[in-house]
Amino acid sequence: MQRVKILFVISEFYQSGANRYTYEIDKSINKDLIQLDILAWHPLNNSSVWDDFYYQKHKDLGAKIYFLDEIDKITNPTLKQRIDFKLFKKPLPNERLNYQNFMDEYDKIIIVGEYMYPYVQRWMTDKQRAKTFISIHNSIFQHPENYNKFNKKEEYRFISSFEEGMFQNELKEFENYTHYFFPLSINITNTIFKSDYSLTKPIKIGIFTRLSFTKPLDPFLYALQSICEKYPSAQLHIYGNGDPVKEGVMRIVEQLDLKDNVFFRGHQDDLIHSALEDNLNLIWLHGYYGVPGGFAGFDICTTKIPQVFWDFSVSSDQYSDERFPMYHVLSKFVSKSLEVIESEHVAKDLAAVQYEYIENEKDIKKFIHILEELFMNKMGEIG
């Protein structure tokens, strides 16, 4: 049986949620049925800050990897063709022929990140757009401008982890689209858990995130200041790439007089190991629509370290879930954090339900069939 050819178009191979999503799929998809290739929009070593973390990981899985500058060789007209165009109005050759021929080789094209679509589609044919799916990896609460370059009247096929009621809000400006639900999910491998939830000092709170203006840390730093009023030695450990000075985080730390309480730990090869090794009491993370805002939250759930969330979407009242305490009011966020830190049974019970959520609802082995069936279907059978 001939395998279905699927192309994933990504921006680059940095350590990000969108690239973790692609890697988890590449790791789990049935390769006997599906050939998963990758087109990277940017070359390797494109950043002085971020490493191409997932490049070798995909290579190890056997994925064929292409780069835009390899497949988008411009077809320049010959002198005769230019003369014929000028004198006789004969059409010039299609300068994007190589790009379009490459896209024609695939049964379906998955653009990872709604922010990528306007750039990828501009040289596509209508037939190629019709077999293209857009995987959403941000939210209108983060980057509403990501949808600015979309023609809202055209037909689109979106894939996202937004459930009923959520995706309608996300795509409310679009008039004609089909939405396919696929939960953000991971391969669950961790077998070591936190077991001691007693109050230890100094209190250690962790955040796992890249330092970026798109993931503001302001509310967490203000919350830490409040907690330090009761526990002056409380610590906030921030794990992840990025320069705290360039990203403006250090400025807030200094303004709040938290230089002795905030520790920038940098990139972690194994965040699960780091969280357990550092014996964190609590994890703070961003959330959207009442659930964790990314893969770091899922990974931490497997450690049974409790998490409390800052509501990035300002919608937790509408999409509340007791498994994920989520707030956009600072006093409530601080109050719940202290309750978890100070009460063994609250911390243990919260960690248990968060682990159960990951085990039941985020194990990719239970959901990869959704994409396999979508990829295997002919376009006329989708819907």
KERONU-96329 format. One line per 3 residues: number of its first residue (from 1); their letters; for each residue x, y, z of N, C-alpha, C. Coordinates in steps of 0.1 Angstrom, whole numbers, always signed. Example, Ala and Ser with C-alpha at 12.3 -4.5 7.8 and 13.67 -1.06 7.14 Angstrom:
// KERONU-96329
1> AS> +132/-57/+78/+123/-45/+78/+132/-33/+78  +128/-22/+71/+137/-11/+71/+129/+0/+79
// end
This chain:
// KERONU-96329
1> MQR> +8/-12/+0/+0/+0/+0/+9/+13/+0  +6/+22/-9/+14/+34/-10/+10/+43/+2  +20/+49/+8/+18/+57/+19/+13/+71/+15
4> VKI> +5/+77/+24/+0/+91/+21/+11/+100/+25  +13/+110/+16/+24/+120/+18/+19/+132/+24  +24/+135/+36/+19/+147/+44/+31/+156/+46
7> LFV> +29/+169/+43/+40/+179/+45/+36/+188/+57  +44/+189/+67/+43/+198/+78/+52/+210/+75  +46/+222/+74/+54/+234/+72/+56/+241/+85
10> ISE> +68/+243/+90/+71/+250/+102/+80/+262/+100  +81/+270/+110/+89/+282/+109/+104/+279/+110  +107/+271/+120/+121/+267/+123/+121/+256/+133
13> FYQ> +132/+252/+138/+133/+241/+147/+136/+245/+162  +133/+257/+166/+135/+262/+179/+126/+254/+189  +130/+255/+202/+122/+248/+212/+110/+257/+216
16> SGA> +99/+254/+210/+87/+261/+211/+75/+252/+212  +63/+257/+215/+52/+248/+216/+48/+243/+202  +48/+251/+192/+45/+246/+179/+54/+235/+174
19> NRY> +67/+236/+177/+76/+226/+173/+75/+214/+182  +72/+215/+194/+69/+204/+203/+57/+196/+197  +47/+203/+193/+35/+197/+187/+39/+189/+175
22> TYE> +47/+194/+166/+51/+187/+154/+59/+175/+158  +68/+176/+167/+76/+165/+171/+68/+153/+177  +58/+157/+186/+50/+146/+192/+42/+139/+181
25> IDK> +38/+146/+171/+30/+139/+160/+40/+130/+152  +51/+136/+149/+61/+128/+141/+65/+115/+149  +66/+116/+162/+70/+105/+170/+59/+94/+171
28> SIN> +47/+98/+169/+35/+89/+172/+28/+85/+160  +29/+92/+149/+21/+88/+137/+25/+75/+131  +15/+68/+125/+18/+55/+119/+26/+56/+106
31> KDL> +39/+54/+107/+47/+56/+95/+45/+45/+84  +39/+34/+88/+35/+24/+77/+25/+29/+68  +17/+39/+73/+6/+44/+64/+9/+59/+59
34> IQL> +17/+66/+67/+18/+80/+64/+33/+84/+64  +37/+91/+53/+50/+97/+52/+49/+111/+56  +56/+115/+67/+56/+128/+72/+69/+135/+69
37> DIL> +68/+145/+60/+80/+153/+57/+78/+167/+63  +89/+174/+64/+89/+187/+70/+96/+198/+61  +89/+209/+59/+95/+220/+52/+97/+232/+63
40> AWH> +109/+236/+65/+113/+247/+74/+114/+260/+66  +107/+270/+71/+107/+283/+63/+120/+290/+65  +127/+288/+76/+139/+295/+78/+151/+285/+79
43> PLN> +163/+289/+76/+174/+280/+76/+179/+277/+90  +187/+267/+91/+193/+264/+104/+202/+275/+109  +205/+276/+122/+213/+286/+127/+209/+300/+124
46> NSS> +195/+302/+124/+189/+315/+120/+189/+325/+131  +192/+320/+144/+191/+328/+155/+204/+327/+164  +207/+339/+169/+219/+339/+179/+215/+335/+193
49> VWD> +201/+334/+195/+196/+331/+208/+191/+317/+209  +183/+312/+199/+177/+299/+200/+184/+289/+192  +185/+277/+198/+191/+265/+191/+181/+258/+183
52> DFY> +185/+251/+172/+176/+243/+164/+173/+229/+171  +166/+230/+182/+165/+219/+192/+159/+207/+186  +149/+209/+177/+141/+197/+172/+146/+192/+159
55> YQK> +156/+198/+153/+161/+194/+140/+166/+179/+140  +176/+177/+149/+181/+163/+150/+171/+153/+155  +162/+158/+163/+152/+148/+168/+143/+143/+157
58> HKD> +139/+152/+148/+132/+148/+136/+140/+139/+127  +153/+142/+125/+162/+134/+117/+163/+120/+123  +163/+119/+136/+164/+106/+142/+152/+98/+140
61> LGA> +140/+104/+138/+128/+97/+136/+126/+94/+121  +135/+98/+113/+135/+94/+99/+128/+104/+90  +124/+116/+95/+117/+126/+86/+126/+132/+76
64> KIY> +120/+133/+64/+127/+141/+53/+125/+156/+56  +136/+163/+56/+135/+177/+60/+140/+186/+48  +132/+196/+44/+135/+205/+34/+135/+219/+39
67> FLD> +142/+228/+32/+142/+242/+36/+137/+250/+24  +131/+262/+28/+125/+270/+17/+135/+274/+6  +147/+278/+10/+157/+282/+0/+161/+271/-9
70> EID> +158/+258/-5/+161/+247/-14/+150/+245/-25  +138/+246/-21/+127/+243/-30/+121/+255/-37  +124/+267/-33/+118/+278/-39/+129/+285/-48
73> KIT> +134/+278/-58/+143/+284/-67/+135/+291/-78  +138/+304/-78/+130/+313/-88/+133/+309/-102  +123/+308/-110/+125/+306/-125/+125/+319/-132
76> NPT> +137/+323/-136/+139/+336/-142/+137/+335/-157  +130/+344/-164/+128/+344/-178/+141/+346/-186  +142/+339/-198/+153/+341/-206/+152/+354/-214
79> LKQ> +162/+358/-220/+162/+370/-228/+151/+370/-239  +150/+358/-246/+140/+357/-256/+126/+358/-250  +124/+352/-238/+110/+352/-232/+107/+367/-228
82> RID> +117/+374/-224/+114/+388/-220/+110/+396/-233  +117/+394/-244/+114/+401/-256/+101/+397/-261  +97/+384/-261/+84/+379/-265/+73/+386/-257
85> FKL> +76/+387/-244/+66/+394/-235/+64/+408/-239  +75/+415/-241/+74/+429/-244/+68/+432/-258  +72/+424/-268/+67/+427/-281/+53/+420/-284
88> FKK> +52/+408/-279/+40/+400/-283/+31/+397/-271  +34/+402/-260/+26/+400/-248/+25/+385/-244  +34/+377/-248/+34/+363/-244/+37/+362/-229
91> PLP> +30/+354/-222/+32/+353/-207/+46/+349/-204  +51/+354/-193/+64/+350/-188/+63/+337/-181  +73/+329/-179/+72/+316/-172/+69/+319/-157
94> NER> +62/+309/-151/+58/+309/-137/+71/+309/-129  +74/+320/-122/+87/+321/-115/+86/+313/-102  +74/+308/-98/+73/+300/-86/+70/+286/-89
97> LNY> +74/+282/-101/+70/+268/-106/+77/+257/-97  +89/+259/-93/+96/+249/-84/+88/+248/-71  +84/+259/-65/+77/+259/-53/+64/+251/-54
100> QNF> +57/+254/-65/+44/+248/-67/+45/+233/-70  +55/+230/-78/+57/+215/-81/+60/+208/-68  +68/+214/-59/+71/+207/-47/+58/+205/-39
103> MDE> +50/+215/-38/+37/+214/-30/+28/+203/-37  +28/+202/-50/+20/+192/-57/+23/+178/-53  +35/+175/-48/+39/+162/-44/+31/+156/-32
106> YDK> +24/+165/-25/+19/+160/-12/+3/+159/-13  -2/+150/-5/-16/+148/-5/-23/+158/+4  -16/+162/+15/-21/+173/+23/-10/+180/+29
109> III> -12/+193/+32/-2/+202/+37/-7/+208/+50  +1/+207/+61/-3/+212/+74/+6/+223/+77  +1/+235/+78/+9/+247/+82/+8/+248/+97
112> VGE> +19/+247/+104/+20/+247/+118/+21/+262/+123  +10/+267/+127/+10/+281/+132/+2/+290/+122  -8/+296/+127/-17/+304/+119/-9/+316/+114
115> YMY> +1/+320/+121/+10/+332/+117/+18/+328/+104  +19/+316/+101/+27/+311/+89/+19/+312/+76  +6/+310/+78/-2/+308/+66/-2/+319/+55
118> PYV> -2/+332/+59/-2/+342/+48/+10/+341/+40  +22/+337/+45/+34/+336/+38/+35/+324/+29  +30/+313/+35/+31/+300/+28/+22/+300/+16
121> QRW> +10/+305/+18/-1/+304/+7/+1/+313/-5  +9/+323/-3/+9/+334/-14/+14/+329/-27  +22/+318/-27/+26/+312/-40/+20/+299/-43
124> MTD> +10/+295/-36/+2/+283/-38/-8/+285/-49  -11/+274/-55/-23/+274/-65/-35/+272/-56  -47/+274/-63/-60/+272/-56/-61/+257/-51
127> KQR> -57/+249/-60/-57/+234/-57/-49/+231/-45  -38/+237/-43/-29/+235/-32/-35/+241/-19  -41/+252/-20/-48/+258/-8/-59/+249/-4
130> AKT> -66/+242/-13/-77/+234/-10/-73/+222/-2  -61/+218/-2/-56/+206/+6/-47/+210/+18  -48/+223/+21/-40/+228/+32/-48/+230/+45
133> FIS> -43/+226/+56/-49/+228/+69/-40/+237/+78  -46/+245/+86/-39/+255/+94/-40/+251/+108  -29/+247/+114/-28/+243/+129/-26/+256/+137
136> IHN> -36/+259/+146/-35/+271/+154/-27/+269/+166  -17/+278/+168/-8/+276/+180/-7/+289/+189  -15/+298/+186/-16/+310/+195/-31/+312/+198
139> SIF> -34/+323/+203/-48/+326/+206/-50/+341/+203  -62/+345/+200/-65/+359/+198/-62/+367/+210  -60/+361/+222/-57/+368/+234/-42/+371/+235
142> QHP> -34/+364/+227/-20/+366/+226/-17/+375/+214  -21/+371/+202/-17/+377/+190/-29/+378/+180  -38/+387/+183/-50/+389/+174/-45/+393/+160
145> ENY> -33/+399/+159/-28/+404/+146/-25/+392/+137  -23/+380/+143/-20/+369/+134/-30/+366/+123  -42/+370/+126/-53/+368/+116/-55/+380/+107
148> NKF> -47/+391/+108/-50/+403/+101/-49/+401/+86  -39/+392/+81/-37/+391/+67/-45/+380/+61  -55/+374/+68/-64/+364/+63/-76/+371/+56
151> NKK> -80/+366/+44/-92/+371/+38/-103/+363/+45  -111/+370/+54/-120/+363/+63/-132/+357/+55  -133/+360/+42/-144/+354/+34/-141/+341/+27
154> EEY> -128/+338/+26/-123/+326/+19/-126/+314/+28  -124/+302/+22/-126/+290/+29/-113/+285/+35  -114/+280/+48/-102/+276/+55/-106/+262/+62
157> RFI> -95/+255/+65/-96/+243/+73/-86/+245/+85  -91/+246/+97/-83/+248/+109/-83/+235/+117  -71/+233/+123/-69/+222/+133/-65/+230/+146
160> SSF> -72/+226/+157/-68/+232/+170/-72/+224/+181  -67/+228/+193/-72/+221/+206/-83/+228/+212  -89/+238/+206/-100/+246/+211/-113/+237/+210
163> EEG> -120/+236/+221/-132/+227/+221/-144/+236/+217  -155/+229/+217/-168/+236/+213/-170/+248/+222  -173/+259/+215/-175/+272/+222/-163/+280/+222
166> MFQ> -151/+274/+223/-138/+281/+223/-134/+284/+209  -135/+275/+200/-130/+277/+186/-139/+287/+179  -152/+287/+182/-161/+297/+176/-157/+311/+180
169> NEL> -152/+313/+193/-148/+326/+197/-134/+330/+191  -126/+320/+189/-113/+322/+183/-114/+326/+168  -124/+320/+161/-125/+322/+147/-138/+331/+143
172> KEF> -142/+339/+152/-155/+346/+151/-155/+355/+139  -143/+360/+134/-143/+369/+123/-144/+361/+109  -142/+348/+109/-142/+340/+97/-156/+336/+93
175> ENY> -159/+337/+80/-172/+334/+75/-174/+320/+70  -163/+313/+66/-164/+300/+59/-152/+292/+63  -154/+283/+73/-143/+274/+77/-148/+261/+82
178> THY> -139/+251/+83/-141/+238/+89/-131/+237/+100  -136/+233/+112/-127/+231/+123/-125/+216/+127  -113/+212/+129/-110/+198/+133/-103/+199/+146
181> FFP> -109/+192/+156/-103/+192/+169/-92/+181/+171  -81/+185/+175/-70/+176/+179/-64/+181/+192  -65/+175/+203/-59/+180/+216/-44/+181/+215
184> LSI> -39/+191/+221/-24/+191/+224/-22/+179/+233  -12/+171/+229/-11/+158/+237/+4/+154/+236  +8/+146/+245/+22/+142/+246/+24/+127/+248
187> NIT> +36/+122/+246/+39/+109/+250/+43/+109/+265  +35/+101/+273/+37/+101/+287/+47/+91/+291  +59/+95/+296/+70/+86/+299/+74/+87/+314
190> NTI> +71/+98/+321/+76/+100/+334/+70/+90/+344  +79/+84/+353/+74/+75/+363/+79/+79/+377  +84/+91/+378/+89/+96/+391/+80/+108/+395
193> FKS> +75/+108/+408/+66/+118/+412/+70/+125/+425  +64/+137/+427/+66/+143/+440/+57/+136/+450  +62/+134/+462/+54/+127/+472/+52/+135/+485
196> DYS> +62/+144/+488/+62/+152/+500/+56/+166/+497  +44/+169/+503/+38/+182/+501/+38/+191/+513  +47/+188/+523/+47/+196/+535/+53/+209/+532
199> LTK> +50/+219/+540/+55/+233/+538/+70/+233/+542  +78/+236/+532/+93/+237/+534/+97/+251/+531  +108/+255/+538/+113/+269/+535/+128/+268/+531
202> PIK> +132/+276/+522/+124/+286/+515/+114/+279/+506  +102/+286/+504/+92/+281/+495/+98/+283/+481  +96/+273/+472/+101/+274/+459/+90/+272/+449
205> IGI> +88/+282/+441/+78/+283/+430/+86/+283/+417  +81/+275/+407/+87/+274/+394/+78/+279/+383  +85/+285/+373/+78/+288/+360/+87/+283/+349
208> FTR> +80/+275/+340/+88/+270/+328/+82/+277/+316  +90/+286/+310/+86/+294/+298/+98/+301/+292  +97/+303/+279/+107/+311/+272/+105/+326/+277
211> LSF> +115/+333/+279/+114/+347/+282/+111/+355/+269  +99/+360/+268/+94/+366/+256/+83/+376/+259  +82/+387/+252/+71/+397/+254/+58/+390/+251
214> TKP> +57/+379/+244/+44/+373/+241/+39/+365/+253  +48/+363/+263/+45/+355/+275/+48/+363/+288  +41/+374/+290/+44/+383/+301/+45/+377/+314
217> LDP> +55/+380/+322/+56/+375/+335/+52/+385/+346  +47/+396/+342/+44/+407/+352/+35/+402/+363  +23/+395/+360/+15/+391/+371/+21/+381/+381
220> FLY> +30/+373/+376/+37/+363/+385/+46/+371/+394  +53/+381/+389/+62/+388/+398/+55/+396/+408  +44/+402/+405/+36/+409/+415/+30/+400/+425
223> ALQ> +26/+387/+421/+22/+377/+430/+33/+373/+440  +45/+372/+434/+56/+368/+443/+58/+379/+454  +57/+391/+450/+59/+402/+459/+49/+401/+471
226> SIC> +37/+398/+467/+27/+396/+478/+30/+384/+487  +34/+373/+481/+38/+362/+489/+50/+364/+498  +59/+373/+493/+71/+376/+501/+67/+384/+514
229> EKY> +56/+391/+514/+52/+398/+526/+49/+388/+537  +45/+376/+534/+43/+366/+544/+55/+356/+546  +61/+354/+535/+73/+345/+535/+84/+352/+528
232> PSA> +92/+360/+535/+102/+368/+528/+113/+361/+520  +115/+348/+524/+125/+340/+517/+120/+333/+505  +107/+335/+502/+101/+327/+490/+109/+330/+478
235> QLH> +110/+319/+469/+118/+320/+457/+110/+317/+445  +113/+324/+434/+107/+321/+421/+118/+317/+412  +117/+305/+407/+127/+300/+397/+121/+300/+383
238> IYG> +127/+307/+374/+122/+309/+361/+131/+301/+351  +126/+290/+346/+133/+281/+337/+130/+284/+322  +140/+286/+314/+137/+288/+300/+147/+297/+293
241> NGD> +149/+296/+280/+158/+305/+273/+153/+319/+273  +162/+328/+270/+159/+342/+269/+167/+351/+278  +169/+363/+274/+177/+373/+282/+168/+381/+290
244> PVK> +168/+380/+304/+159/+387/+312/+160/+402/+311  +172/+407/+308/+174/+421/+306/+168/+426/+293  +171/+419/+282/+166/+423/+269/+151/+422/+268
247> EGV> +145/+412/+275/+131/+410/+274/+123/+418/+285  +130/+427/+293/+124/+436/+302/+119/+430/+315  +123/+417/+317/+118/+410/+330/+126/+416/+342
250> MRI> +139/+418/+340/+148/+422/+351/+144/+436/+356  +139/+444/+347/+135/+458/+351/+123/+457/+361  +114/+448/+359/+103/+446/+368/+108/+440/+382
253> VEQ> +117/+430/+380/+123/+424/+392/+129/+434/+401  +136/+443/+395/+143/+454/+403/+133/+464/+409  +123/+468/+401/+113/+477/+406/+106/+472/+418
256> LDL> +104/+459/+418/+96/+452/+429/+106/+448/+440  +119/+451/+439/+128/+447/+449/+128/+432/+452  +129/+424/+441/+129/+410/+442/+142/+403/+437
259> KDN> +153/+411/+437/+165/+406/+431/+170/+393/+439  +167/+393/+452/+171/+381/+460/+162/+370/+460  +150/+372/+453/+140/+361/+453/+137/+355/+440
262> VFF> +143/+361/+429/+140/+355/+416/+153/+350/+410  +152/+338/+405/+164/+331/+399/+161/+327/+385  +169/+331/+376/+168/+328/+361/+176/+316/+359
265> RGH> +170/+304/+356/+177/+292/+355/+181/+288/+341  +176/+295/+331/+180/+292/+318/+173/+279/+312  +178/+275/+300/+172/+264/+294/+174/+251/+302
268> QDD> +164/+242/+302/+165/+229/+308/+163/+218/+298  +173/+209/+297/+171/+198/+288/+160/+189/+292  +158/+188/+305/+147/+179/+310/+140/+187/+321
271> LIH> +129/+193/+318/+122/+201/+328/+116/+193/+339  +112/+181/+335/+106/+172/+346/+116/+169/+356  +128/+165/+352/+139/+163/+362/+142/+175/+370
274> SAL> +143/+187/+363/+146/+199/+371/+136/+202/+381  +123/+201/+378/+112/+204/+387/+113/+195/+399  +115/+182/+397/+116/+172/+408/+129/+174/+416
277> EDN> +140/+176/+409/+153/+177/+416/+153/+190/+425  +147/+200/+420/+147/+213/+428/+136/+213/+439  +128/+202/+440/+118/+201/+450/+109/+213/+451
280> LNL> +103/+217/+439/+94/+228/+439/+81/+226/+446  +76/+236/+453/+63/+234/+461/+52/+236/+451  +54/+245/+441/+42/+249/+433/+48/+253/+419
283> IWL> +40/+252/+409/+43/+257/+396/+33/+267/+392  +37/+278/+386/+29/+288/+380/+30/+288/+365  +19/+289/+358/+19/+289/+343/+8/+297/+338
286> HGY> +9/+301/+325/-2/+307/+318/-13/+297/+315  -25/+301/+313/-36/+293/+309/-45/+300/+300  -53/+293/+292/-62/+298/+283/-75/+290/+283
289> YGV> -86/+296/+283/-99/+289/+282/-100/+279/+293  -94/+281/+305/-96/+272/+316/-87/+260/+316  -77/+259/+307/-68/+248/+307/-54/+253/+305
292> PGG> -44/+244/+308/-30/+248/+307/-27/+254/+293  -18/+264/+293/-15/+271/+280/-4/+265/+272  +0/+252/+275/+11/+247/+266/+16/+234/+272
295> FAG> +27/+229/+265/+32/+216/+268/+40/+216/+281  +45/+227/+286/+52/+227/+299/+42/+223/+310  +30/+228/+309/+20/+225/+319/+17/+210/+319
298> FDI> +16/+204/+307/+13/+190/+306/+25/+181/+312  +37/+185/+308/+48/+178/+314/+49/+178/+329  +46/+190/+334/+46/+192/+349/+35/+184/+356
301> CTT> +24/+182/+349/+13/+174/+355/+18/+160/+357  +27/+155/+349/+32/+141/+351/+41/+140/+363  +45/+151/+369/+54/+150/+381/+46/+150/+394
304> KIP> +33/+153/+393/+24/+155/+405/+29/+166/+414  +34/+177/+407/+37/+189/+414/+25/+198/+411  +18/+204/+421/+5/+211/+418/+8/+224/+410
307> QVF> -2/+228/+402/+0/+240/+394/-12/+250/+396  -9/+263/+396/-19/+273/+396/-16/+282/+384  -27/+287/+377/-25/+294/+364/-30/+308/+364
310> WDF> -23/+317/+357/-27/+330/+354/-35/+329/+341  -47/+335/+341/-56/+334/+329/-53/+344/+319  -47/+339/+308/-43/+348/+297/-55/+353/+289
313> SVS> -65/+344/+288/-76/+347/+280/-87/+355/+287  -86/+358/+300/-96/+365/+308/-109/+358/+305  -110/+345/+305/-122/+338/+303/-124/+326/+312
316> SDQ> -116/+326/+323/-117/+314/+333/-131/+314/+340  -137/+325/+341/-151/+325/+347/-160/+318/+338  -158/+319/+325/-167/+312/+315/-163/+298/+313
319> YSD> -150/+295/+314/-145/+281/+311/-138/+276/+324  -144/+276/+335/-138/+272/+347/-137/+257/+348  -126/+253/+354/-123/+239/+356/-115/+237/+369
322> ERF> -122/+231/+379/-116/+230/+392/-102/+223/+392  -99/+215/+382/-86/+209/+381/-75/+218/+379  -79/+230/+373/-69/+240/+369/-72/+253/+375
325> PMY> -69/+256/+387/-73/+269/+393/-66/+280/+385  -75/+289/+379/-70/+299/+370/-77/+312/+373  -69/+323/+373/-74/+336/+378/-68/+347/+369
328> HVL> -76/+358/+368/-71/+370/+362/-72/+381/+372  -75/+378/+385/-75/+388/+396/-63/+384/+405  -54/+394/+407/-42/+391/+414/-44/+385/+428
331> SKF> -53/+391/+436/-56/+387/+450/-61/+372/+450  -69/+368/+440/-74/+355/+440/-63/+345/+436  -54/+349/+427/-43/+341/+423/-33/+339/+435
334> VSK> -30/+349/+442/-21/+348/+454/-28/+339/+465  -41/+341/+467/-47/+334/+478/-47/+319/+475  -50/+315/+463/-50/+301/+459/-36/+295/+460
337> SLE> -26/+303/+455/-12/+298/+456/-8/+295/+470  -12/+304/+479/-8/+302/+494/-16/+290/+499  -28/+288/+495/-36/+277/+500/-29/+264/+496
340> VIE> -24/+263/+484/-17/+251/+479/-4/+249/+486  +3/+260/+488/+16/+259/+494/+15/+255/+509  +5/+260/+516/+4/+258/+530/-4/+245/+534
343> SEH> -12/+239/+525/-20/+228/+529/-15/+215/+521  -10/+205/+529/-6/+193/+522/-17/+186/+515  -29/+185/+520/-39/+177/+514/-44/+185/+501
346> VAK> -45/+198/+502/-49/+206/+490/-39/+204/+479  -26/+205/+482/-16/+203/+472/-16/+189/+466  -17/+179/+475/-17/+165/+470/-29/+162/+462
349> DLA> -41/+167/+466/-53/+164/+458/-53/+171/+445  -48/+184/+445/-48/+191/+432/-38/+184/+422  -27/+180/+427/-17/+174/+419/-22/+161/+413
352> AVQ> -30/+153/+421/-36/+141/+417/-46/+142/+405  -55/+153/+406/-65/+154/+396/-58/+160/+383  -47/+168/+385/-40/+173/+373/-33/+161/+366
355> YEY> -27/+152/+373/-21/+140/+367/-31/+132/+360  -43/+130/+366/-53/+122/+360/-58/+128/+347  -59/+141/+347/-62/+148/+334/-53/+145/+323
358> IEN> -40/+145/+326/-30/+142/+315/-31/+128/+311  -32/+119/+321/-33/+105/+317/-45/+101/+309  -56/+108/+312/-69/+104/+305/-71/+113/+292
361> EKD> -66/+125/+292/-70/+134/+281/-59/+140/+273  -47/+137/+277/-35/+143/+269/-25/+132/+265  -28/+119/+266/-19/+109/+261/-21/+108/+246
364> IKK> -11/+111/+239/-12/+112/+224/-15/+98/+218  -12/+87/+225/-15/+74/+219/-30/+72/+218  -38/+79/+226/-53/+78/+226/-59/+87/+215
367> FIH> -51/+97/+209/-57/+107/+200/-51/+107/+187  -39/+101/+185/-32/+103/+172/-41/+97/+160  -50/+88/+163/-59/+83/+153/-67/+94/+146
370> ILE> -70/+105/+153/-77/+116/+147/-70/+121/+135  -57/+124/+137/-50/+129/+126/-47/+118/+115  -45/+106/+119/-43/+95/+110/-55/+94/+100
373> ELF> -66/+95/+106/-79/+93/+98/-80/+106/+89  -77/+117/+94/-78/+130/+86/-68/+129/+75  -56/+125/+77/-46/+124/+67/-49/+114/+56
376> MNK> -55/+103/+61/-58/+92/+51/-70/+94/+43  -79/+102/+48/-92/+105/+40/-89/+113/+27  -96/+110/+17/-95/+119/+5/-103/+131/+8
379> MGE> -99/+142/+1/-105/+155/+4/-120/+155/+3  -126/+148/-6/-140/+147/-7/-147/+140/+4  -139/+132/+12/-145/+125/+23/-144/+132/+36
382> IG> -137/+143/+36/-135/+151/+49/-148/+159/+52  -151/+159/+65/-162/+167/+69/-170/+160/+80
// end
